[in-house]
Amino acid sequence: MSRPDDRGLSPDRIDEIASAAMASSTADETEIAWIEYRERRAGIGPGATAGARFERSVLVRVIDRGRLGSHHTSPDSARDLEEAIRQAQASSRSCEPLTDLRHLPADSGEVPQVAPLFSQEVVDLDRPRAENLLSSAAVASERASLTWRDGRVAVLNSRGIRRSCQVTTVDGEVSCGERVGAGWAAASARTLEDLGLAGLVDRARRRHSDEPGGDLPEEPPRLLFSPEATGQLLCVLRDEAFTARAYVAGLSFLREHSGVQVFDHTVNLLDDGTDPRALPFPFDLEGIAKHRVELIDAGTPRTPALDSRQSAALGLQSTGHASGGGEARPENLVLLPGDLEDDELLRRADGGLWIPRLLRVECFDSHRMLLRLRARGARVVSDGRLGAALPDLVWEGSLLRMLADLEGLGRDLVTRSQGSAILGGIAAPASLIRCGTLPTAVGA
């Protein structure tokens, strides 16, 4: 559903519609997971764009006569939702009887109080004010944009779960200079204050170079990934290895390596919907309260993300990561930082390359985590500082090997929404990695 002028329904109205529809259900058990958000975008500088859209997605699940059925819809009324419940019941009749999940989750108490989740300032933001904010922080030759969202999420079921939440998210992106040597920075937060637009612009300016024409190393170099680029790598790791779908399908390396140290001991990856660093969100789409889950502990992978049905089928503990449609994935990732300042990271990366941004990350072998990467804005690291700029670079490598060969993590985290519109983000520090292959310049 896309209606740019729609402000969406109030939490009370969503509760009213969902409760009325659920009361009319003749299924043994019924669950409704409602997500909607309004997104707007504004920018300044060369190539600036603006726009707006509205999205609403509602997943209905039923257990009826021992069978599970589901249906996606975008309702405007209780009548629409009642029809979706009937469609879910119809789909259940073609399914095999359940052997691993007898009931939907029951209410297990209060969800944690996490803040900040919501900002009225973000809700009230419009294009002129957003452009004024950008113009006050950036100059005319710089390109800067804001994308902001206000959303509502509700989960209700016939076993007593009733969760609802209002959230806001704002993404900022800044680019300084021309394509080769352009400085770029990005971040996300729940509020404009936490985004820190002035600091974002300053970070992009410090990454800009007027010194093009750098030479590539002759041997596979050390790569110093910015926090934003490290987060992009973690996004692929999450989607290809730590989702329930990848694990159940046998595509995830976790099938063979859970409980075995395969990464450097400094790699500690957690998912925590209560952590303010990772765009917190207090419950999953089954209404289960979020909590801290260790995905990788001192280089050792521990568990994939699982919802109640998957955990029952696999005989593993549920992690509270239901994301709808039979999938579970971590939504609030934090790669715990190291103790290295930027100057020390650059000193250790001497002779290598600085990678601020990955334009494209393709995983062509999920089990071995083989990636094809394209970077923009790369610079040579020389004498412990950022040197000459390079054109776009491409190379292939194993993310498993990269994290095994990790040589250091920075102290400062940068958070980005990384594909999850309102439910969470990924917080990551800069990472120093010994590269196993030699990058090449695009067109070389």
Secondary structure, DSSP 8 states (H G I E B T S, - for coil): ---TT-----HHHHHHHHHHHHHT--SSEEEEEEEEEEEEEEEESTT---EEEEEEEEEEEEEETTEEEEEEE--SSHHHHHHHHHHHHHHHTTS---SS--S-----S-----S----HHHHH--HHHHHHHHHHHS-TTSEEEEEEEEEEEEEEETTS-EEEEEEEEEEEEEEES-STT-EEEEEEESSHHHH-HHHHHHHHHHT--S-------SS--EEEE-HHHHHHHHHHHIIIIISHHHHHTT-STHHHHTTS--S-TT--EEE-TT-GGG---SB-TT--B---EEEEETTEE------HHHHHHHT----S-EEETTEE---SEEE---SB-HHHHHHHTTTSEEE-EEEEEEEEETTTTEEEEEEES-EEEETTEEEEE---EEEEEEHHHHHHTEEEEBS--EEE-TT-SSS--EEE--EEEE-SS--EETT-
